[in-house]
Amino acid sequence: MTARVTIHDVARAAGVSVATVSKAVNGRYGVSARAIERVMAAVDELGYESSLVASSMRARRTGVIGVLVADFEPFSSEVLKGVGAAVRSRGAEYDLLAYSGAHRGENTGWERRSLSRLSGTLIDGAILVTPSVLTTAASIPVVAVDPHTGRTDLPSVEADSRGGALLAVEHLLGLGHRRIGFLAGRPDLRSASLREAGYVQALRAAGITRDPGLTRNGDFELTASRQAARSLLTSADRPTAVFAANDLSAIALLRTALDLGLRVPDDLSIVGFDDIPEASRESPPLTTVQQPMQRLGSAAAGMLFTMLEGGEPAAPEVQLPTRLVVRGTTGPPRG
């Protein structure tokens, strides 16, 4: 079997450094026209044109779009399904690469490293799911899903988090709850801050002053939410209901409540946010705010296709509606 031709082989044949081959492949500055010609000749001679990188160098496109995530948790996986459906609708025009780079547990900056590795050589454009940085200065078109709280220079798609939180807390208020807790999400994400704002707004509209002792931070993930839930539910004057900023936190809360001997919804009502597939499979099934996660992915893909074809998205920020799905974890307070 013939050994695979590498970038080092191309560099030796062209009489240039690996760095020069890399710059030529990526279309970067600092490479003379003569050096590019030698690299191209070496590519032809060695048969390196069969690789995706070499094809990219000729066509200046790979036909691949990337979905970059910090982790393949339920929200990201559902968004990815929506992107995949949009890509399939384009026939053979694009392929899809799902990528989770080594972010070493860091919430900030993983996007820059991932885009640097992939841009121009492996992908033509990217969709960032729950990015922590939106000033990426990327060399390729990029769209963000569920973006960071800070200043943005990227087109973005998100659900109506504030409106969804209002629906959740108004549902609990309508059942008669007045002592309503909140399990907050990742503070660096706009969605988390908007859900907290919706929680506060609903309480205020009902004439209820927020009690800071009823809020814990679940950080949108299971381990932190289990610890936060135990702290909240074992407090001296625990809430009769809790709105959790995402379903993973709500599921952690539900399981912790059951472990503590509380009956749901008799002793505690719970509302989540997302409507991930696991929500309906819990016992009891989770009442939650449904955000259209797959539609978020397909909308982001549509914006990216427009940008790849030289256009501009019709709107730089797209917000999709949410709705309340009532299941088995909510009921009136006991007594």
C-alpha positions as a Markdown table, in Angstrom:
| # | Residue | x | y | z |
|---|---|---|---|---|
| 1 | Met | 0.0 | 0.0 | 0.0 |
| 2 | Thr | 1.3 | 3.4 | -1.0 |
| 3 | Ala | 2.1 | 5.6 | 2.0 |
| 4 | Arg | 0.0 | 8.7 | 2.5 |
| 5 | Val | 1.6 | 11.8 | 1.2 |
| 6 | Thr | 2.1 | 14.4 | 4.0 |
| 7 | Ile | 2.8 | 18.1 | 4.2 |
| 8 | His | 6.4 | 17.3 | 5.1 |
| 9 | Asp | 6.8 | 15.4 | 1.8 |
| 10 | Val | 5.4 | 18.4 | -0.1 |
| 11 | Ala | 7.8 | 20.7 | 1.7 |
| 12 | Arg | 10.8 | 18.6 | 0.8 |
| 13 | Ala | 9.8 | 18.3 | -2.8 |
| 14 | Ala | 9.2 | 22.0 | -3.2 |
| 15 | Gly | 12.3 | 22.9 | -1.3 |
| 16 | Val | 10.4 | 25.1 | 1.2 |
| 17 | Ser | 9.6 | 24.9 | 4.9 |
| 18 | Val | 6.5 | 23.2 | 6.2 |
| 19 | Ala | 5.4 | 26.6 | 7.4 |
| 20 | Thr | 5.5 | 27.9 | 3.8 |
| 21 | Val | 3.4 | 25.0 | 2.6 |
| 22 | Ser | 0.9 | 25.7 | 5.4 |
| 23 | Lys | 0.7 | 29.4 | 4.4 |
| 24 | Ala | 0.2 | 28.6 | 0.8 |
| 25 | Val | -2.5 | 26.1 | 1.6 |
| 26 | Asn | -4.3 | 28.6 | 3.8 |
| 27 | Gly | -3.8 | 31.5 | 1.4 |
| 28 | Arg | -2.0 | 33.6 | 4.0 |
| 29 | Tyr | 0.4 | 36.5 | 3.5 |
| 30 | Gly | 4.1 | 36.1 | 3.3 |
| 31 | Val | 4.5 | 33.6 | 0.5 |
| 32 | Ser | 5.9 | 34.6 | -2.8 |
| 33 | Ala | 4.2 | 33.6 | -6.1 |
| 34 | Arg | 7.3 | 31.5 | -7.0 |
| 35 | Ala | 7.1 | 29.6 | -3.8 |
| 36 | Ile | 3.4 | 28.9 | -4.3 |
| 37 | Glu | 4.1 | 27.6 | -7.8 |
| 38 | Arg | 6.7 | 25.2 | -6.4 |
| 39 | Val | 4.3 | 24.0 | -3.8 |
| 40 | Met | 1.6 | 23.5 | -6.4 |
| 41 | Ala | 4.0 | 21.6 | -8.6 |
| 42 | Ala | 5.0 | 19.4 | -5.7 |
| 43 | Val | 1.3 | 18.7 | -4.9 |
| 44 | Asp | 0.8 | 17.6 | -8.5 |
| 45 | Glu | 3.9 | 15.5 | -8.6 |
| 46 | Leu | 3.2 | 13.7 | -5.3 |
| 47 | Gly | -0.5 | 13.2 | -5.8 |
| 48 | Tyr | -1.3 | 15.3 | -2.8 |
| 49 | Glu | -4.3 | 16.7 | -4.6 |
| 50 | Ser | -6.4 | 13.8 | -3.3 |
| 51 | Ser | -6.3 | 15.3 | 0.2 |
| 52 | Leu | -9.0 | 17.7 | 1.4 |
| 53 | Val | -6.3 | 20.3 | 2.1 |
| 54 | Ala | -4.9 | 20.3 | -1.4 |
| 55 | Ser | -8.4 | 20.5 | -2.9 |
| 56 | Ser | -9.1 | 23.5 | -0.7 |
| 57 | Met | -6.0 | 25.2 | -2.0 |
| 58 | Arg | -7.2 | 24.9 | -5.6 |
| 59 | Ala | -10.8 | 25.6 | -5.2 |
| 60 | Arg | -10.5 | 27.9 | -2.1 |
| 61 | Arg | -13.4 | 25.9 | -0.6 |
| 62 | Thr | -13.8 | 22.5 | 1.0 |
| 63 | Gly | -17.5 | 22.0 | 0.7 |
| 64 | Val | -17.6 | 21.4 | 4.5 |
| 65 | Ile | -19.3 | 23.4 | 7.2 |
| 66 | Gly | -18.4 | 22.9 | 10.9 |
| 67 | Val | -20.4 | 22.8 | 14.0 |
| 68 | Leu | -18.2 | 23.7 | 16.9 |
| 69 | Val | -19.2 | 22.9 | 20.5 |
| 70 | Ala | -17.6 | 22.9 | 23.9 |
| 71 | Asp | -19.2 | 19.5 | 24.6 |
| 72 | Phe | -21.7 | 17.2 | 23.0 |
| 73 | Glu | -24.4 | 17.7 | 25.7 |
| 74 | Pro | -28.1 | 17.4 | 24.9 |
| 75 | Phe | -28.7 | 21.0 | 23.8 |
| 76 | Ser | -25.7 | 20.9 | 21.4 |
| 77 | Ser | -26.7 | 17.5 | 20.1 |
| 78 | Glu | -30.2 | 18.7 | 19.2 |
| 79 | Val | -28.9 | 21.8 | 17.5 |
| 80 | Leu | -26.6 | 19.6 | 15.5 |
| 81 | Lys | -29.5 | 17.5 | 14.3 |
| 82 | Gly | -31.1 | 20.7 | 12.9 |
| 83 | Val | -27.9 | 21.7 | 11.2 |
| 84 | Gly | -27.6 | 18.2 | 9.7 |
| 85 | Ala | -31.2 | 18.3 | 8.3 |
| 86 | Ala | -30.4 | 21.7 | 6.7 |
| 87 | Val | -27.2 | 20.3 | 5.2 |
| 88 | Arg | -29.0 | 17.3 | 3.8 |
| 89 | Ser | -31.6 | 19.6 | 2.2 |
| 90 | Arg | -28.8 | 21.0 | 0.0 |
| 91 | Gly | -28.1 | 17.6 | -1.5 |
| 92 | Ala | -24.4 | 16.9 | -2.1 |
| 93 | Glu | -23.4 | 20.6 | -1.9 |
| 94 | Tyr | -22.0 | 20.5 | 1.6 |
| 95 | Asp | -20.7 | 18.0 | 4.1 |
| 96 | Leu | -20.9 | 18.5 | 7.9 |
| 97 | Leu | -18.1 | 18.3 | 10.5 |
| 98 | Ala | -19.0 | 18.2 | 14.2 |
| 99 | Tyr | -16.1 | 19.2 | 16.3 |
| 100 | Ser | -15.4 | 19.5 | 20.0 |
| 101 | Gly | -11.9 | 20.8 | 20.5 |
| 102 | Ala | -9.7 | 20.2 | 23.6 |
| 103 | His | -10.8 | 23.1 | 25.8 |
| 104 | Arg | -9.4 | 21.6 | 29.0 |
| 105 | Gly | -12.4 | 22.6 | 31.0 |
| 106 | Glu | -12.2 | 26.2 | 30.1 |
| 107 | Asn | -15.4 | 28.0 | 29.4 |
| 108 | Thr | -13.7 | 30.9 | 27.5 |
| 109 | Gly | -11.6 | 30.9 | 24.3 |
| 110 | Trp | -12.2 | 27.4 | 23.0 |
| 111 | Glu | -13.7 | 28.8 | 19.8 |
| 112 | Arg | -10.6 | 30.7 | 18.8 |
| 113 | Arg | -8.4 | 27.7 | 19.1 |
| 114 | Ser | -10.9 | 25.5 | 17.2 |
| 115 | Leu | -11.5 | 28.0 | 14.4 |
| 116 | Ser | -7.7 | 28.4 | 14.0 |
| 117 | Arg | -7.2 | 24.7 | 13.5 |
| 118 | Leu | -10.1 | 24.3 | 11.1 |
| 119 | Ser | -10.6 | 27.5 | 9.1 |
| 120 | Gly | -9.7 | 27.5 | 5.5 |
| 121 | Thr | -8.2 | 24.0 | 5.3 |
| 122 | Leu | -11.1 | 21.8 | 6.6 |
| 123 | Ile | -14.2 | 24.0 | 6.7 |
| 124 | Asp | -15.6 | 26.9 | 4.7 |
| 125 | Gly | -17.8 | 28.2 | 7.5 |
| 126 | Ala | -18.7 | 27.4 | 11.1 |
| 127 | Ile | -21.6 | 27.4 | 13.5 |
| 128 | Leu | -20.6 | 28.0 | 17.1 |
| 129 | Val | -22.9 | 26.5 | 19.7 |
| 130 | Thr | -23.0 | 28.4 | 23.0 |
| 131 | Pro | -19.8 | 30.3 | 22.3 |
| 132 | Ser | -18.1 | 32.2 | 25.1 |
| 133 | Val | -16.4 | 34.8 | 22.8 |
| 134 | Leu | -18.1 | 36.5 | 19.9 |
| 135 | Thr | -15.3 | 38.7 | 18.7 |
| 136 | Thr | -13.5 | 35.9 | 16.9 |
| 137 | Ala | -11.9 | 37.8 | 13.9 |
| 138 | Ala | -12.5 | 34.6 | 11.9 |
| 139 | Ser | -11.3 | 34.3 | 8.4 |
| 140 | Ile | -14.4 | 32.3 | 7.4 |
| 141 | Pro | -18.2 | 33.0 | 7.8 |
| 142 | Val | -19.3 | 32.2 | 11.3 |
| 143 | Val | -22.8 | 32.1 | 13.0 |
| 144 | Ala | -23.4 | 31.8 | 16.7 |
| 145 | Val | -26.2 | 29.8 | 18.4 |
| 146 | Asp | -27.1 | 30.8 | 22.0 |
| 147 | Pro | -24.4 | 33.5 | 22.2 |
| 148 | His | -22.3 | 35.0 | 25.0 |
| 149 | Thr | -23.5 | 38.0 | 27.0 |
| 150 | Gly | -20.8 | 40.3 | 25.7 |
| 151 | Arg | -20.5 | 42.4 | 22.6 |
| 152 | Thr | -21.1 | 40.5 | 19.4 |
| 153 | Asp | -19.7 | 40.8 | 15.9 |
| 154 | Leu | -21.3 | 37.6 | 14.6 |
| 155 | Pro | -24.7 | 36.9 | 13.3 |
| 156 | Ser | -26.6 | 34.9 | 15.9 |
| 157 | Val | -29.7 | 32.7 | 16.5 |
| 158 | Glu | -31.3 | 32.2 | 19.9 |
| 159 | Ala | -34.6 | 31.3 | 21.5 |
| 160 | Asp | -36.8 | 33.7 | 23.4 |
| 161 | Ser | -35.3 | 33.0 | 26.8 |
| 162 | Arg | -36.9 | 35.9 | 28.7 |
| 163 | Gly | -40.3 | 35.1 | 27.3 |
| 164 | Gly | -39.9 | 31.4 | 28.1 |
| 165 | Ala | -38.9 | 32.1 | 31.7 |
| 166 | Leu | -42.0 | 34.3 | 32.0 |
| 167 | Leu | -44.2 | 31.4 | 30.9 |
| 168 | Ala | -42.5 | 29.0 | 33.4 |
| 169 | Val | -42.9 | 31.3 | 36.4 |
| 170 | Glu | -46.4 | 32.5 | 35.5 |
| 171 | His | -47.4 | 28.8 | 35.3 |
| 172 | Leu | -46.2 | 28.2 | 38.8 |
| 173 | Leu | -47.8 | 31.4 | 40.1 |
| 174 | Gly | -51.1 | 30.4 | 38.4 |
| 175 | Leu | -50.9 | 27.1 | 40.4 |
| 176 | Gly | -50.7 | 29.2 | 43.6 |
| 177 | His | -47.0 | 29.1 | 44.4 |
| 178 | Arg | -45.5 | 32.2 | 45.9 |
| 179 | Arg | -42.2 | 30.8 | 47.2 |
| 180 | Ile | -40.5 | 30.0 | 43.9 |
| 181 | Gly | -36.8 | 29.2 | 43.7 |
| 182 | Phe | -34.5 | 29.6 | 40.8 |
| 183 | Leu | -31.6 | 27.3 | 39.6 |
| 184 | Ala | -29.5 | 29.7 | 37.5 |
| 185 | Gly | -27.4 | 28.8 | 34.4 |
| 186 | Arg | -24.0 | 29.7 | 33.1 |
| 187 | Pro | -23.6 | 33.4 | 33.9 |
| 188 | Asp | -21.5 | 34.1 | 30.7 |
| 189 | Leu | -24.4 | 33.1 | 28.4 |
| 190 | Arg | -27.0 | 35.6 | 27.3 |
| 191 | Ser | -29.7 | 32.9 | 27.6 |
| 192 | Ala | -29.0 | 32.4 | 31.3 |
| 193 | Ser | -29.1 | 36.1 | 32.1 |
| 194 | Leu | -32.4 | 36.5 | 30.1 |
| 195 | Arg | -34.0 | 33.5 | 31.9 |
| 196 | Glu | -33.1 | 35.0 | 35.2 |
| 197 | Ala | -34.5 | 38.4 | 34.1 |
| 198 | Gly | -37.8 | 36.7 | 33.1 |
| 199 | Tyr | -38.0 | 35.0 | 36.5 |
| 200 | Val | -37.6 | 38.3 | 38.3 |
| 201 | Gln | -40.0 | 40.0 | 36.0 |
| 202 | Ala | -42.7 | 37.4 | 36.6 |
| 203 | Leu | -42.3 | 37.7 | 40.4 |
| 204 | Arg | -42.4 | 41.5 | 40.3 |
| 205 | Ala | -45.6 | 41.5 | 38.1 |
| 206 | Ala | -47.2 | 39.3 | 40.8 |
| 207 | Gly | -46.2 | 41.7 | 43.6 |
| 208 | Ile | -43.5 | 39.3 | 45.0 |
| 209 | Thr | -40.1 | 40.6 | 46.1 |
| 210 | Arg | -37.3 | 38.3 | 45.0 |
| 211 | Asp | -35.7 | 36.4 | 47.9 |
| 212 | Pro | -32.0 | 35.9 | 47.1 |
| 213 | Gly | -31.9 | 32.9 | 49.4 |
| 214 | Leu | -34.0 | 31.0 | 46.9 |
| 215 | Thr | -31.4 | 31.2 | 44.1 |
| 216 | Arg | -28.6 | 28.8 | 43.4 |
| 217 | Asn | -26.2 | 28.5 | 40.4 |
| 218 | Gly | -26.5 | 25.2 | 38.5 |
| 219 | Asp | -24.2 | 26.3 | 35.7 |
| 220 | Phe | -26.3 | 24.5 | 33.2 |
| 221 | Glu | -24.7 | 21.1 | 34.1 |
| 222 | Leu | -25.6 | 18.1 | 36.2 |
| 223 | Thr | -22.9 | 18.0 | 38.9 |
| 224 | Ala | -23.1 | 21.6 | 39.9 |
| 225 | Ser | -26.9 | 21.4 | 39.7 |
| 226 | Arg | -27.0 | 18.4 | 42.1 |
| 227 | Gln | -25.0 | 20.3 | 44.7 |
| 228 | Ala | -27.1 | 23.5 | 44.2 |
| 229 | Ala | -30.3 | 21.5 | 44.4 |
| 230 | Arg | -29.3 | 19.8 | 47.7 |
| 231 | Ser | -28.4 | 23.2 | 49.2 |
| 232 | Leu | -31.7 | 24.7 | 48.1 |
| 233 | Leu | -33.9 | 21.8 | 49.2 |
| 234 | Thr | -32.3 | 21.3 | 52.6 |
| 235 | Ser | -32.5 | 25.0 | 53.5 |
| 236 | Ala | -34.6 | 26.0 | 56.5 |
| 237 | Asp | -37.4 | 27.6 | 54.5 |
| 238 | Arg | -37.2 | 25.7 | 51.1 |
| 239 | Pro | -39.3 | 26.8 | 48.1 |
| 240 | Thr | -42.5 | 25.0 | 47.1 |
| 241 | Ala | -41.5 | 25.3 | 43.5 |
| 242 | Val | -38.4 | 25.9 | 41.4 |
| 243 | Phe | -37.7 | 27.1 | 37.9 |
| 244 | Ala | -34.5 | 25.6 | 36.6 |
| 245 | Ala | -32.7 | 27.5 | 33.8 |
| 246 | Asn | -32.2 | 24.3 | 31.7 |
| 247 | Asp | -33.5 | 20.7 | 31.7 |
| 248 | Leu | -30.2 | 19.2 | 32.9 |
| 249 | Ser | -30.5 | 21.4 | 36.0 |
| 250 | Ala | -34.2 | 20.5 | 36.4 |
| 251 | Ile | -33.5 | 16.8 | 36.1 |
| 252 | Ala | -30.7 | 17.1 | 38.7 |
| 253 | Leu | -33.2 | 18.9 | 40.9 |
| 254 | Leu | -35.9 | 16.3 | 40.4 |
| 255 | Arg | -33.6 | 13.4 | 41.2 |
| 256 | Thr | -32.2 | 15.2 | 44.3 |
| 257 | Ala | -35.7 | 15.9 | 45.5 |
| 258 | Leu | -36.7 | 12.3 | 45.2 |
| 259 | Asp | -33.5 | 11.2 | 47.0 |
| 260 | Leu | -34.4 | 13.5 | 49.8 |
| 261 | Gly | -37.8 | 11.9 | 50.1 |
| 262 | Leu | -39.8 | 14.8 | 48.6 |
| 263 | Arg | -42.8 | 14.0 | 46.4 |
| 264 | Val | -42.9 | 15.7 | 43.0 |
| 265 | Pro | -45.2 | 17.6 | 42.4 |
| 266 | Asp | -47.0 | 17.2 | 45.8 |
| 267 | Asp | -44.1 | 18.6 | 47.9 |
| 268 | Leu | -42.2 | 20.4 | 45.1 |
| 269 | Ser | -43.1 | 21.6 | 41.6 |
| 270 | Ile | -40.3 | 21.9 | 39.0 |
| 271 | Val | -40.2 | 23.6 | 35.6 |
| 272 | Gly | -37.1 | 23.2 | 33.3 |
| 273 | Phe | -36.1 | 24.9 | 30.0 |
| 274 | Asp | -35.2 | 23.3 | 26.7 |
| 275 | Asp | -37.4 | 20.2 | 26.3 |
| 276 | Ile | -34.4 | 17.8 | 25.6 |
| 277 | Pro | -35.5 | 14.2 | 24.8 |
| 278 | Glu | -34.7 | 13.1 | 28.4 |
| 279 | Ala | -37.3 | 15.5 | 29.8 |
| 280 | Ser | -40.3 | 13.4 | 28.8 |
| 281 | Arg | -38.6 | 10.2 | 30.0 |
| 282 | Glu | -38.1 | 11.3 | 33.6 |
| 283 | Ser | -40.5 | 10.0 | 36.3 |
| 284 | Pro | -42.5 | 12.0 | 36.6 |
| 285 | Pro | -42.0 | 13.6 | 33.2 |
| 286 | Leu | -40.7 | 17.1 | 33.3 |
| 287 | Thr | -42.8 | 20.2 | 32.8 |
| 288 | Thr | -40.5 | 22.5 | 30.8 |
| 289 | Val | -40.2 | 25.4 | 28.4 |
| 290 | Gln | -39.6 | 24.1 | 24.9 |
| 291 | Gln | -37.1 | 25.9 | 22.8 |
| 292 | Pro | -36.9 | 24.8 | 19.2 |
| 293 | Met | -33.4 | 23.5 | 19.4 |
| 294 | Gln | -33.4 | 21.8 | 16.0 |
| 295 | Arg | -34.9 | 24.9 | 14.4 |
| 296 | Leu | -32.1 | 26.9 | 16.0 |
| 297 | Gly | -29.6 | 24.7 | 14.1 |
| 298 | Ser | -31.4 | 24.8 | 10.8 |
| 299 | Ala | -31.8 | 28.6 | 11.0 |
| 300 | Ala | -28.1 | 29.0 | 11.8 |
| 301 | Ala | -27.3 | 26.8 | 8.8 |
| 302 | Gly | -29.5 | 28.9 | 6.6 |
| 303 | Met | -27.7 | 32.1 | 7.6 |
| 304 | Leu | -24.4 | 30.4 | 7.1 |
| 305 | Phe | -25.3 | 29.2 | 3.6 |
| 306 | Thr | -26.3 | 32.8 | 2.7 |
| 307 | Met | -22.9 | 34.1 | 3.9 |
| 308 | Leu | -21.0 | 31.4 | 2.0 |
| 309 | Glu | -22.8 | 32.4 | -1.2 |
| 310 | Gly | -21.6 | 36.0 | -0.7 |
| 311 | Gly | -24.8 | 37.4 | 0.8 |
| 312 | Glu | -25.7 | 38.9 | 4.2 |
| 313 | Pro | -28.3 | 37.4 | 6.5 |
| 314 | Ala | -31.7 | 39.1 | 6.4 |
| 315 | Ala | -31.3 | 39.9 | 10.1 |
| 316 | Pro | -28.1 | 39.8 | 12.1 |
| 317 | Glu | -29.9 | 38.4 | 15.2 |
| 318 | Val | -32.7 | 35.9 | 14.9 |
| 319 | Gln | -34.9 | 35.0 | 17.9 |
| 320 | Leu | -37.3 | 32.0 | 17.8 |
| 321 | Pro | -40.3 | 31.6 | 20.1 |
| 322 | Thr | -40.6 | 29.2 | 23.0 |
| 323 | Arg | -43.7 | 27.5 | 24.5 |
| 324 | Leu | -44.6 | 25.8 | 27.8 |
| 325 | Val | -45.0 | 22.0 | 27.8 |
| 326 | Val | -47.0 | 21.0 | 31.0 |
| 327 | Arg | -46.2 | 17.4 | 32.2 |
| 328 | Gly | -46.1 | 15.8 | 35.6 |
| 329 | Thr | -43.7 | 17.9 | 37.7 |
| 330 | Thr | -46.0 | 20.8 | 38.5 |
| 331 | Gly | -49.1 | 21.1 | 40.7 |
| 332 | Pro | -50.6 | 23.4 | 43.3 |
| 333 | Pro | -48.7 | 23.8 | 46.6 |
| 334 | Arg | -49.7 | 21.4 | 49.4 |
| 335 | Gly | -52.0 | 22.9 | 52.0 |
